[in-house]
Amino acid sequence: WDGCIVKAEQDCADPKPSSWTKSEVRTVVTDRFNKTGSPALEYLSKRVFPGAVMNGMLAYMKDNQAQGSDAAIEFLLKHEDIWTKWVPADVVAKVKAELK
């Protein structure tokens, strides 16, 4: 288990398929929220975490005994190419300014 399953695929010397099933993650909102047309709704519709990135973040949390907030900052710093597609340019600029 600790030799490969809990590591990111690139960190496993000899990765093999397991019987772990593929999981779909869905974002669910209420009808009321959906009808608001909130900018948050647009964000939620664009947000996708690639499996390899999510696995890497989970490995980061395990290896560093990190909390979710720590992993969120790590994600924002390391995966700008992903999250900047989810939000408008003005939000990207604000987030980048806060990360400095």
Secondary structure, 3 states (H helix, E strand, C coil): CCCCCCCCHHHCCCCCCCCCCCCCCCCCCCHHHHHHCCHHHHHHHHCCCCHHHHHHHHHHHHHHCCCHHHHHHHHHHHCHHHHCCCCCHHHHHHHHHHHC
